Amino acid sequence: MTDTHRLINRRNLLAGSLALTFASTAHAATPVIRIGYQRYSTLVILKESGALEKALANRANVVWSEFVAGPQLLQALVAGALDLGQTGDAPPVFASAATPDALVYVGHEPPAPLAEAILVPKDSSIQTLGDLKGKRIALNRASNVHWFLLQALHKAGLSFHDIKPAYLTPPSARSAFESGQIDAWAIWDPYLSGALSSGSRILTTAQNIVANREFFLARREFSDNQPGLLREALHQIAQTDAWAQGHKPEVSHLLATQTGLPYDTVYSAIKTRDFGYKPMEAGVIQEQQQIADGFLKEGLLTSHVEVSSTIWR
C-alpha cells in the first residue's frame, strides 16, 4: 500500500468516526419526556391514543411507566426518574414535605367524590363511621384515600389514633380484605369497582366529605428546562379530557381492557365522573393547603408545606 493510499484510508476512517460521533451526539440530544401513569386515568387514555407521540414527532421522545398508585409514582418523580405524572390530592403533599422544591403542580381534574369509598364486608357489623373505632383499616399510605379516611373519621368524632391503620398497596389490601385480616378498606377506582363486583359493601363514599381531585405534577427541573415540551403535553392532556368527556362508553372499553374489569363495572363508575383539565387556580390551591395543614395537625406530615410555592406559572 502506498503512502497516498494509507493517507486516504486514515482520512476515511477519521471521517467515519466523526460522522458516528455527531450522529450519537445528535441522538443523545433528543429531548425526552418521561411520564408516569396509572391504569385508570387520563394519562392512560393519552398513552393509548398516541396523540402526544404524534404531536412531538421529530421533536422529542415519550417514555411511559406504569405505577400501582400515586405515592409510588411521585417517589420516582422526585428521584428524577420521571418528568410528569398524575395522582390524587394527598401524594403531592407528602412528596413536597419530604423533598421540598422537587415538584410543581401543573393542573387538575374535576372532583370525583364517588370514585373512592370505605368498604366493609357485606355481612360486617360495621354500619356507621363511628363503628370504625378500634378497627383495622387498610389504605395506601400518602394516597388520596389517606386524606379521605382522616376526614371521614373526623366526621364521626374520631382520629387516626382511634383506628388501627394497615398501610398496604391496593393489591395487598384486597387480599387482606377478602381473607378477613382487616375490617375495612379505604380505596379508589378501579380497585373500588372491582371489590364491589365481588360483594363488598360501601360504608361511605367521599361525597360530602372530600372533593377527591386528581392533579398533574411535573418535576420542577423539567418544567424549568423544558417548558415547551410540558406545555405541549398539557395541551394534549386537555384535548384528551375533552374527548373523554364526550365518549364515556369508548373510555370505559379502554379502561376495562387496561384493568381487566368487566365493561359494565367500569362504565357504571365512568358515567358519573367528569373529565376536564384545568390549570391550577386559587380555590384548588387553597383546598390543597387545607390538606397539607390537616395532615400536619394530625401529626401525619413531617413538616409544613406551602402549596402556593409549588405551582408552575
Summary of the structure (lengths in Angstrom):
residues: 313
radius of gyration: 23.6
end to end distance: 66.1
largest distance: 96.5
contacts: 1048
relative contact order: 0.17
helix: 51%
strand: 17%
